[in-house]
Amino acid sequence: MDFIPVGEVAVKWGISERRVQKFCEEQRIPGVKRFSRMWMIPKDAKKPIDGRKKRDGCA
């Protein structure tokens, strides 16, 4: 399995590096690994749904 660093994932998904790190910390990305202080994410990982945003039609 190939892994890519947080910075590349952030660019690929169009979000901040910090947000990707939070997804890793919360175990929301399957297959993520931590090496020392660096997160490595599987190359084929899908972006998790960001639960902070309100959806249209919700009160």
CHARMM-style PDB file with segment names, atoms N, HN, CA, C and O in Angstrom:
ATOM      1  N   MET     1       0.851  -1.179   0.000  1.00  0.00      PROA
ATOM      2  CA  MET     1       0.000   0.000   0.000  1.00  0.00      PROA
ATOM      3  C   MET     1       0.891   1.235   0.000  1.00  0.00      PROA
ATOM      4  O   MET     1       1.853   1.311   0.764  1.00  0.00      PROA
ATOM      5  N   ASP     2       0.574   2.195  -0.851  1.00  0.00      PROA
ATOM      6  HN  ASP     2      -0.207   2.134  -1.472  1.00  0.00      PROA
ATOM      7  CA  ASP     2       1.329   3.443  -0.930  1.00  0.00      PROA
ATOM      8  C   ASP     2       0.705   4.475  -0.006  1.00  0.00      PROA
ATOM      9  O   ASP     2      -0.515   4.555   0.133  1.00  0.00      PROA
ATOM     10  N   PHE     3       1.571   5.261   0.621  1.00  0.00      PROA
ATOM     11  HN  PHE     3       2.562   5.196   0.508  1.00  0.00      PROA
ATOM     12  CA  PHE     3       1.127   6.310   1.532  1.00  0.00      PROA
ATOM     13  C   PHE     3       1.602   7.669   1.035  1.00  0.00      PROA
ATOM     14  O   PHE     3       2.627   7.778   0.362  1.00  0.00      PROA
ATOM     15  N   ILE     4       0.836   8.704   1.381  1.00  0.00      PROA
ATOM     16  HN  ILE     4       0.004   8.615   1.927  1.00  0.00      PROA
ATOM     17  CA  ILE     4       1.221  10.077   1.055  1.00  0.00      PROA
ATOM     18  C   ILE     4       1.112  10.924   2.313  1.00  0.00      PROA
ATOM     19  O   ILE     4       0.316  10.612   3.199  1.00  0.00      PROA
ATOM     20  N   PRO     5       1.903  11.997   2.407  1.00  0.00      PROA
ATOM     21  CA  PRO     5       1.880  12.839   3.609  1.00  0.00      PROA
ATOM     22  C   PRO     5       0.670  13.769   3.650  1.00  0.00      PROA
ATOM     23  O   PRO     5      -0.037  13.947   2.658  1.00  0.00      PROA
ATOM     24  N   VAL     6       0.458  14.345   4.809  1.00  0.00      PROA
ATOM     25  HN  VAL     6       1.033  14.200   5.614  1.00  0.00      PROA
ATOM     26  CA  VAL     6      -0.683  15.232   5.068  1.00  0.00      PROA
ATOM     27  C   VAL     6      -0.747  16.385   4.062  1.00  0.00      PROA
ATOM     28  O   VAL     6      -1.826  16.715   3.570  1.00  0.00      PROA
ATOM     29  N   GLY     7       0.381  16.987   3.759  1.00  0.00      PROA
ATOM     30  HN  GLY     7       1.258  16.718   4.158  1.00  0.00      PROA
ATOM     31  CA  GLY     7       0.402  18.134   2.840  1.00  0.00      PROA
ATOM     32  C   GLY     7      -0.168  17.812   1.473  1.00  0.00      PROA
ATOM     33  O   GLY     7      -0.923  18.603   0.909  1.00  0.00      PROA
ATOM     34  N   GLU     8       0.191  16.652   0.938  1.00  0.00      PROA
ATOM     35  HN  GLU     8       0.804  16.009   1.397  1.00  0.00      PROA
ATOM     36  CA  GLU     8      -0.321  16.246  -0.373  1.00  0.00      PROA
ATOM     37  C   GLU     8      -1.817  15.960  -0.316  1.00  0.00      PROA
ATOM     38  O   GLU     8      -2.551  16.296  -1.245  1.00  0.00      PROA
ATOM     39  N   VAL     9      -2.267  15.342   0.770  1.00  0.00      PROA
ATOM     40  HN  VAL     9      -1.670  15.070   1.525  1.00  0.00      PROA
ATOM     41  CA  VAL     9      -3.692  15.040   0.927  1.00  0.00      PROA
ATOM     42  C   VAL     9      -4.495  16.342   1.033  1.00  0.00      PROA
ATOM     43  O   VAL     9      -5.577  16.454   0.458  1.00  0.00      PROA
ATOM     44  N   ALA    10      -3.968  17.310   1.760  1.00  0.00      PROA
ATOM     45  HN  ALA    10      -3.089  17.218   2.227  1.00  0.00      PROA
ATOM     46  CA  ALA    10      -4.656  18.593   1.921  1.00  0.00      PROA
ATOM     47  C   ALA    10      -4.879  19.270   0.566  1.00  0.00      PROA
ATOM     48  O   ALA    10      -5.961  19.791   0.298  1.00  0.00      PROA
ATOM     49  N   VAL    11      -3.856  19.258  -0.280  1.00  0.00      PROA
ATOM     50  HN  VAL    11      -2.976  18.835  -0.062  1.00  0.00      PROA
ATOM     51  CA  VAL    11      -3.989  19.846  -1.616  1.00  0.00      PROA
ATOM     52  C   VAL    11      -4.990  19.045  -2.448  1.00  0.00      PROA
ATOM     53  O   VAL    11      -5.841  19.620  -3.127  1.00  0.00      PROA
ATOM     54  N   LYS    12      -4.885  17.728  -2.393  1.00  0.00      PROA
ATOM     55  HN  LYS    12      -4.193  17.261  -1.842  1.00  0.00      PROA
ATOM     56  CA  LYS    12      -5.766  16.840  -3.171  1.00  0.00      PROA
ATOM     57  C   LYS    12      -7.230  17.032  -2.804  1.00  0.00      PROA
ATOM     58  O   LYS    12      -8.095  17.056  -3.680  1.00  0.00      PROA
ATOM     59  N   TRP    13      -7.513  17.172  -1.493  1.00  0.00      PROA
ATOM     60  HN  TRP    13      -6.810  17.153  -0.781  1.00  0.00      PROA
ATOM     61  CA  TRP    13      -8.883  17.302  -1.014  1.00  0.00      PROA
ATOM     62  C   TRP    13      -9.354  18.750  -0.924  1.00  0.00      PROA
ATOM     63  O   TRP    13     -10.543  18.985  -0.711  1.00  0.00      PROA
ATOM     64  N   GLY    14      -8.467  19.721  -1.079  1.00  0.00      PROA
ATOM     65  HN  GLY    14      -7.501  19.530  -1.252  1.00  0.00      PROA
ATOM     66  CA  GLY    14      -8.847  21.136  -1.028  1.00  0.00      PROA
ATOM     67  C   GLY    14      -9.178  21.631   0.371  1.00  0.00      PROA
ATOM     68  O   GLY    14     -10.046  22.487   0.540  1.00  0.00      PROA
ATOM     69  N   ILE    15      -8.484  21.090   1.383  1.00  0.00      PROA
ATOM     70  HN  ILE    15      -7.779  20.394   1.245  1.00  0.00      PROA
ATOM     71  CA  ILE    15      -8.701  21.522   2.767  1.00  0.00      PROA
ATOM     72  C   ILE    15      -7.341  21.800   3.403  1.00  0.00      PROA
ATOM     73  O   ILE    15      -6.303  21.541   2.795  1.00  0.00      PROA
ATOM     74  N   SER    16      -7.348  22.323   4.620  1.00  0.00      PROA
ATOM     75  HN  SER    16      -8.191  22.533   5.115  1.00  0.00      PROA
ATOM     76  CA  SER    16      -6.093  22.656   5.292  1.00  0.00      PROA
ATOM     77  C   SER    16      -5.385  21.407   5.815  1.00  0.00      PROA
ATOM     78  O   SER    16      -6.005  20.367   6.039  1.00  0.00      PROA
ATOM     79  N   GLU    17      -4.074  21.538   6.003  1.00  0.00      PROA
ATOM     80  HN  GLU    17      -3.571  22.382   5.821  1.00  0.00      PROA
ATOM     81  CA  GLU    17      -3.299  20.439   6.572  1.00  0.00      PROA
ATOM     82  C   GLU    17      -3.801  20.123   7.977  1.00  0.00      PROA
ATOM     83  O   GLU    17      -3.864  18.956   8.364  1.00  0.00      PROA
ATOM     84  N   ARG    18      -4.156  21.148   8.740  1.00  0.00      PROA
ATOM     85  HN  ARG    18      -4.105  22.096   8.426  1.00  0.00      PROA
ATOM     86  CA  ARG    18      -4.638  20.944  10.110  1.00  0.00      PROA
ATOM     87  C   ARG    18      -5.924  20.124  10.123  1.00  0.00      PROA
ATOM     88  O   ARG    18      -6.109  19.277  10.998  1.00  0.00      PROA
ATOM     89  N   ARG    19      -6.805  20.365   9.170  1.00  0.00      PROA
ATOM     90  HN  ARG    19      -6.655  21.053   8.459  1.00  0.00      PROA
ATOM     91  CA  ARG    19      -8.068  19.608   9.110  1.00  0.00      PROA
ATOM     92  C   ARG    19      -7.778  18.129   8.811  1.00  0.00      PROA
ATOM     93  O   ARG    19      -8.413  17.242   9.380  1.00  0.00      PROA
ATOM     94  N   VAL    20      -6.817  17.874   7.917  1.00  0.00      PROA
ATOM     95  HN  VAL    20      -6.301  18.595   7.454  1.00  0.00      PROA
ATOM     96  CA  VAL    20      -6.431  16.488   7.609  1.00  0.00      PROA
ATOM     97  C   VAL    20      -5.860  15.836   8.871  1.00  0.00      PROA
ATOM     98  O   VAL    20      -6.167  14.681   9.163  1.00  0.00      PROA
ATOM     99  N   GLN    21      -5.035  16.567   9.617  1.00  0.00      PROA
ATOM    100  HN  GLN    21      -4.785  17.506   9.379  1.00  0.00      PROA
ATOM    101  CA  GLN    21      -4.474  16.035  10.860  1.00  0.00      PROA
ATOM    102  C   GLN    21      -5.581  15.680  11.848  1.00  0.00      PROA
ATOM    103  O   GLN    21      -5.505  14.654  12.523  1.00  0.00      PROA
ATOM    104  N   LYS    22      -6.601  16.520  11.937  1.00  0.00      PROA
ATOM    105  HN  LYS    22      -6.662  17.354  11.389  1.00  0.00      PROA
ATOM    106  CA  LYS    22      -7.736  16.237  12.838  1.00  0.00      PROA
ATOM    107  C   LYS    22      -8.465  14.969  12.403  1.00  0.00      PROA
ATOM    108  O   LYS    22      -8.837  14.151  13.244  1.00  0.00      PROA
ATOM    109  N   PHE    23      -8.671  14.799  11.096  1.00  0.00      PROA
ATOM    110  HN  PHE    23      -8.368  15.464  10.413  1.00  0.00      PROA
ATOM    111  CA  PHE    23      -9.287  13.563  10.602  1.00  0.00      PROA
ATOM    112  C   PHE    23      -8.456  12.354  11.035  1.00  0.00      PROA
ATOM    113  O   PHE    23      -9.008  11.326  11.427  1.00  0.00      PROA
ATOM    114  N   CYS    24      -7.124  12.479  10.963  1.00  0.00      PROA
ATOM    115  HN  CYS    24      -6.675  13.314  10.644  1.00  0.00      PROA
ATOM    116  CA  CYS    24      -6.234  11.387  11.369  1.00  0.00      PROA
ATOM    117  C   CYS    24      -6.354  11.120  12.866  1.00  0.00      PROA
ATOM    118  O   CYS    24      -6.485   9.970  13.286  1.00  0.00      PROA
ATOM    119  N   GLU    25      -6.310  12.171  13.661  1.00  0.00      PROA
ATOM    120  HN  GLU    25      -6.203  13.105  13.319  1.00  0.00      PROA
ATOM    121  CA  GLU    25      -6.396  12.039  15.116  1.00  0.00      PROA
ATOM    122  C   GLU    25      -7.710  11.390  15.541  1.00  0.00      PROA
ATOM    123  O   GLU    25      -7.744  10.618  16.499  1.00  0.00      PROA
ATOM    124  N   GLU    26      -8.777  11.700  14.838  1.00  0.00      PROA
ATOM    125  HN  GLU    26      -8.750  12.327  14.059  1.00  0.00      PROA
ATOM    126  CA  GLU    26     -10.107  11.172  15.159  1.00  0.00      PROA
ATOM    127  C   GLU    26     -10.362   9.813  14.512  1.00  0.00      PROA
ATOM    128  O   GLU    26     -11.469   9.283  14.608  1.00  0.00      PROA
ATOM    129  N   GLN    27      -9.345   9.239  13.850  1.00  0.00      PROA
ATOM    130  HN  GLN    27      -8.445   9.669  13.772  1.00  0.00      PROA
ATOM    131  CA  GLN    27      -9.445   7.930  13.202  1.00  0.00      PROA
ATOM    132  C   GLN    27     -10.563   7.890  12.165  1.00  0.00      PROA
ATOM    133  O   GLN    27     -11.254   6.879  12.038  1.00  0.00      PROA
ATOM    134  N   ARG    28     -10.746   8.976  11.426  1.00  0.00      PROA
ATOM    135  HN  ARG    28     -10.185   9.797  11.529  1.00  0.00      PROA
ATOM    136  CA  ARG    28     -11.804   9.054  10.421  1.00  0.00      PROA
ATOM    137  C   ARG    28     -11.324   8.665   9.029  1.00  0.00      PROA
ATOM    138  O   ARG    28     -12.113   8.633   8.084  1.00  0.00      PROA
ATOM    139  N   ILE    29     -10.015   8.367   8.898  1.00  0.00      PROA
ATOM    140  HN  ILE    29      -9.375   8.393   9.665  1.00  0.00      PROA
ATOM    141  CA  ILE    29      -9.453   7.927   7.626  1.00  0.00      PROA
ATOM    142  C   ILE    29      -8.952   6.500   7.815  1.00  0.00      PROA
ATOM    143  O   ILE    29      -7.989   6.282   8.551  1.00  0.00      PROA
ATOM    144  N   PRO    30      -9.581   5.531   7.170  1.00  0.00      PROA
ATOM    145  CA  PRO    30      -9.152   4.138   7.324  1.00  0.00      PROA
ATOM    146  C   PRO    30      -7.732   3.919   6.802  1.00  0.00      PROA
ATOM    147  O   PRO    30      -7.367   4.425   5.741  1.00  0.00      PROA
ATOM    148  N   GLY    31      -6.942   3.165   7.551  1.00  0.00      PROA
ATOM    149  HN  GLY    31      -7.239   2.753   8.413  1.00  0.00      PROA
ATOM    150  CA  GLY    31      -5.602   2.800   7.120  1.00  0.00      PROA
ATOM    151  C   GLY    31      -4.517   3.810   7.407  1.00  0.00      PROA
ATOM    152  O   GLY    31      -3.365   3.605   7.025  1.00  0.00      PROA
ATOM    153  N   VAL    32      -4.866   4.910   8.081  1.00  0.00      PROA
ATOM    154  HN  VAL    32      -5.802   5.076   8.392  1.00  0.00      PROA
ATOM    155  CA  VAL    32      -3.872   5.950   8.381  1.00  0.00      PROA
ATOM    156  C   VAL    32      -2.835   5.406   9.368  1.00  0.00      PROA
ATOM    157  O   VAL    32      -3.167   4.625  10.260  1.00  0.00      PROA
ATOM    158  N   LYS    33      -1.574   5.827   9.198  1.00  0.00      PROA
ATOM    159  HN  LYS    33      -1.304   6.461   8.473  1.00  0.00      PROA
ATOM    160  CA  LYS    33      -0.484   5.393  10.074  1.00  0.00      PROA
ATOM    161  C   LYS    33       0.254   6.625  10.581  1.00  0.00      PROA
ATOM    162  O   LYS    33       0.319   7.657   9.913  1.00  0.00      PROA
ATOM    163  N   ARG    34       0.808   6.485  11.782  1.00  0.00      PROA
ATOM    164  HN  ARG    34       0.755   5.646  12.324  1.00  0.00      PROA
ATOM    165  CA  ARG    34       1.600   7.576  12.337  1.00  0.00      PROA
ATOM    166  C   ARG    34       3.024   7.088  12.532  1.00  0.00      PROA
ATOM    167  O   ARG    34       3.258   6.067  13.179  1.00  0.00      PROA
ATOM    168  N   PHE    35       3.969   7.819  11.971  1.00  0.00      PROA
ATOM    169  HN  PHE    35       3.779   8.648  11.445  1.00  0.00      PROA
ATOM    170  CA  PHE    35       5.388   7.533  12.117  1.00  0.00      PROA
ATOM    171  C   PHE    35       6.017   8.719  12.834  1.00  0.00      PROA
ATOM    172  O   PHE    35       6.182   9.795  12.259  1.00  0.00      PROA
ATOM    173  N   SER    36       6.365   8.504  14.104  1.00  0.00      PROA
ATOM    174  HN  SER    36       6.231   7.631  14.571  1.00  0.00      PROA
ATOM    175  CA  SER    36       6.915   9.569  14.942  1.00  0.00      PROA
ATOM    176  C   SER    36       5.886  10.705  15.020  1.00  0.00      PROA
ATOM    177  O   SER    36       4.823  10.525  15.614  1.00  0.00      PROA
ATOM    178  N   ARG    37       6.183  11.864  14.434  1.00  0.00      PROA
ATOM    179  HN  ARG    37       7.046  12.010  13.952  1.00  0.00      PROA
ATOM    180  CA  ARG    37       5.244  12.997  14.488  1.00  0.00      PROA
ATOM    181  C   ARG    37       4.544  13.228  13.156  1.00  0.00      PROA
ATOM    182  O   ARG    37       3.916  14.268  12.959  1.00  0.00      PROA
ATOM    183  N   MET    38       4.645  12.280  12.251  1.00  0.00      PROA
ATOM    184  HN  MET    38       5.154  11.435  12.411  1.00  0.00      PROA
ATOM    185  CA  MET    38       4.127  12.466  10.902  1.00  0.00      PROA
ATOM    186  C   MET    38       3.022  11.468  10.587  1.00  0.00      PROA
ATOM    187  O   MET    38       3.186  10.272  10.825  1.00  0.00      PROA
ATOM    188  N   TRP    39       1.904  11.939  10.056  1.00  0.00      PROA
ATOM    189  HN  TRP    39       1.770  12.911   9.863  1.00  0.00      PROA
ATOM    190  CA  TRP    39       0.808  11.076   9.626  1.00  0.00      PROA
ATOM    191  C   TRP    39       1.036  10.695   8.173  1.00  0.00      PROA
ATOM    192  O   TRP    39       1.433  11.528   7.358  1.00  0.00      PROA
ATOM    193  N   MET    40       0.784   9.442   7.858  1.00  0.00      PROA
ATOM    194  HN  MET    40       0.461   8.765   8.520  1.00  0.00      PROA
ATOM    195  CA  MET    40       0.839   8.969   6.476  1.00  0.00      PROA
ATOM    196  C   MET    40      -0.517   8.360   6.138  1.00  0.00      PROA
ATOM    197  O   MET    40      -1.050   7.533   6.879  1.00  0.00      PROA
ATOM    198  N   ILE    41      -1.055   8.783   5.015  1.00  0.00      PROA
ATOM    199  HN  ILE    41      -0.622   9.454   4.414  1.00  0.00      PROA
ATOM    200  CA  ILE    41      -2.417   8.420   4.628  1.00  0.00      PROA
ATOM    201  C   ILE    41      -2.357   7.557   3.364  1.00  0.00      PROA
ATOM    202  O   ILE    41      -1.590   7.862   2.451  1.00  0.00      PROA
ATOM    203  N   PRO    42      -3.154   6.486   3.296  1.00  0.00      PROA
ATOM    204  CA  PRO    42      -3.171   5.664   2.079  1.00  0.00      PROA
ATOM    205  C   PRO    42      -3.499   6.510   0.852  1.00  0.00      PROA
ATOM    206  O   PRO    42      -4.368   7.381   0.896  1.00  0.00      PROA
ATOM    207  N   LYS    43      -2.803   6.242  -0.222  1.00  0.00      PROA
ATOM    208  HN  LYS    43      -2.098   5.534  -0.258  1.00  0.00      PROA
ATOM    209  CA  LYS    43      -2.960   7.018  -1.458  1.00  0.00      PROA
ATOM    210  C   LYS    43      -4.398   7.005  -1.973  1.00  0.00      PROA
ATOM    211  O   LYS    43      -4.852   7.985  -2.565  1.00  0.00      PROA
ATOM    212  N   ASP    44      -5.113   5.906  -1.753  1.00  0.00      PROA
ATOM    213  HN  ASP    44      -4.744   5.110  -1.273  1.00  0.00      PROA
ATOM    214  CA  ASP    44      -6.471   5.768  -2.281  1.00  0.00      PROA
ATOM    215  C   ASP    44      -7.556   6.133  -1.252  1.00  0.00      PROA
ATOM    216  O   ASP    44      -8.729   5.824  -1.464  1.00  0.00      PROA
ATOM    217  N   ALA    45      -7.179   6.784  -0.144  1.00  0.00      PROA
ATOM    218  HN  ALA    45      -6.227   7.035   0.028  1.00  0.00      PROA
ATOM    219  CA  ALA    45      -8.147   7.138   0.906  1.00  0.00      PROA
ATOM    220  C   ALA    45      -9.154   8.163   0.388  1.00  0.00      PROA
ATOM    221  O   ALA    45      -8.816   9.050  -0.396  1.00  0.00      PROA
ATOM    222  N   LYS    46     -10.377   8.022   0.838  1.00  0.00      PROA
ATOM    223  HN  LYS    46     -10.652   7.301   1.475  1.00  0.00      PROA
ATOM    224  CA  LYS    46     -11.450   8.956   0.478  1.00  0.00      PROA
ATOM    225  C   LYS    46     -11.593  10.014   1.570  1.00  0.00      PROA
ATOM    226  O   LYS    46     -11.360   9.741   2.748  1.00  0.00      PROA
ATOM    227  N   LYS    47     -11.978  11.219   1.166  1.00  0.00      PROA
ATOM    228  HN  LYS    47     -12.167  11.441   0.209  1.00  0.00      PROA
ATOM    229  CA  LYS    47     -12.170  12.310   2.115  1.00  0.00      PROA
ATOM    230  C   LYS    47     -13.409  12.034   2.967  1.00  0.00      PROA
ATOM    231  O   LYS    47     -14.493  11.799   2.433  1.00  0.00      PROA
ATOM    232  N   PRO    48     -13.245  12.063   4.307  1.00  0.00      PROA
ATOM    233  CA  PRO    48     -14.411  11.862   5.178  1.00  0.00      PROA
ATOM    234  C   PRO    48     -15.378  13.044   5.088  1.00  0.00      PROA
ATOM    235  O   PRO    48     -14.984  14.152   4.724  1.00  0.00      PROA
ATOM    236  N   ILE    49     -16.618  12.802   5.416  1.00  0.00      PROA
ATOM    237  HN  ILE    49     -16.938  11.902   5.711  1.00  0.00      PROA
ATOM    238  CA  ILE    49     -17.613  13.876   5.445  1.00  0.00      PROA
ATOM    239  C   ILE    49     -17.289  14.787   6.620  1.00  0.00      PROA
ATOM    240  O   ILE    49     -17.047  14.323   7.734  1.00  0.00      PROA
ATOM    241  N   ASP    50     -17.287  16.088   6.357  1.00  0.00      PROA
ATOM    242  HN  ASP    50     -17.483  16.466   5.452  1.00  0.00      PROA
ATOM    243  CA  ASP    50     -16.986  17.076   7.384  1.00  0.00      PROA
ATOM    244  C   ASP    50     -18.271  17.395   8.136  1.00  0.00      PROA
ATOM    245  O   ASP    50     -19.142  18.084   7.605  1.00  0.00      PROA
ATOM    246  N   GLY    51     -18.398  16.909   9.350  1.00  0.00      PROA
ATOM    247  HN  GLY    51     -17.690  16.349   9.781  1.00  0.00      PROA
ATOM    248  CA  GLY    51     -19.616  17.060  10.122  1.00  0.00      PROA
ATOM    249  C   GLY    51     -19.830  18.436  10.704  1.00  0.00      PROA
ATOM    250  O   GLY    51     -20.833  18.657  11.383  1.00  0.00      PROA
ATOM    251  N   ARG    52     -18.914  19.386  10.461  1.00  0.00      PROA
ATOM    252  HN  ARG    52     -18.100  19.206   9.909  1.00  0.00      PROA
ATOM    253  CA  ARG    52     -19.057  20.731  11.035  1.00  0.00      PROA
ATOM    254  C   ARG    52     -20.034  21.602  10.259  1.00  0.00      PROA
ATOM    255  O   ARG    52     -20.557  22.575  10.802  1.00  0.00      PROA
ATOM    256  N   LYS    53     -20.286  21.269   9.011  1.00  0.00      PROA
ATOM    257  HN  LYS    53     -19.861  20.479   8.570  1.00  0.00      PROA
ATOM    258  CA  LYS    53     -21.127  22.116   8.162  1.00  0.00      PROA
ATOM    259  C   LYS    53     -22.597  21.726   8.273  1.00  0.00      PROA
ATOM    260  O   LYS    53     -22.936  20.549   8.396  1.00  0.00      PROA
ATOM    261  N   LYS    54     -23.458  22.734   8.228  1.00  0.00      PROA
ATOM    262  HN  LYS    54     -23.183  23.690   8.128  1.00  0.00      PROA
ATOM    263  CA  LYS    54     -24.894  22.469   8.192  1.00  0.00      PROA
ATOM    264  C   LYS    54     -25.292  22.108   6.761  1.00  0.00      PROA
ATOM    265  O   LYS    54     -24.756  22.658   5.799  1.00  0.00      PROA
ATOM    266  N   ARG    55     -26.212  21.204   6.638  1.00  0.00      PROA
ATOM    267  HN  ARG    55     -26.648  20.757   7.420  1.00  0.00      PROA
ATOM    268  CA  ARG    55     -26.733  20.838   5.337  1.00  0.00      PROA
ATOM    269  C   ARG    55     -27.939  21.724   5.013  1.00  0.00      PROA
ATOM    270  O   ARG    55     -28.612  22.216   5.919  1.00  0.00      PROA
ATOM    271  N   ASP    56     -28.205  21.922   3.740  1.00  0.00      PROA
ATOM    272  HN  ASP    56     -27.658  21.522   3.004  1.00  0.00      PROA
ATOM    273  CA  ASP    56     -29.375  22.710   3.331  1.00  0.00      PROA
ATOM    274  C   ASP    56     -30.652  22.025   3.813  1.00  0.00      PROA
ATOM    275  O   ASP    56     -30.797  20.806   3.729  1.00  0.00      PROA
ATOM    276  N   GLY    57     -31.563  22.837   4.314  1.00  0.00      PROA
ATOM    277  HN  GLY    57     -31.446  23.828   4.382  1.00  0.00      PROA
ATOM    278  CA  GLY    57     -32.838  22.297   4.768  1.00  0.00      PROA
ATOM    279  C   GLY    57     -32.873  21.891   6.215  1.00  0.00      PROA
ATOM    280  O   GLY    57     -33.931  21.520   6.725  1.00  0.00      PROA
ATOM    281  N   CYS    58     -31.755  21.950   6.887  1.00  0.00      PROA
ATOM    282  HN  CYS    58     -30.896  22.252   6.473  1.00  0.00      PROA
ATOM    283  CA  CYS    58     -31.720  21.590   8.323  1.00  0.00      PROA
ATOM    284  C   CYS    58     -31.988  22.830   9.154  1.00  0.00      PROA
ATOM    285  O   CYS    58     -31.547  23.929   8.819  1.00  0.00      PROA
ATOM    286  N   ALA    59     -32.704  22.640  10.221  1.00  0.00      PROA
ATOM    287  HN  ALA    59     -33.062  21.747  10.493  1.00  0.00      PROA
ATOM    288  CA  ALA    59     -33.020  23.775  11.087  1.00  0.00      PROA
ATOM    289  C   ALA    59     -31.943  23.997  12.102  1.00  0.00      PROA
ATOM    290  OT1 ALA    59     -32.042  24.914  12.917  1.00  0.00      PROA
TER     291      ALA     59
END
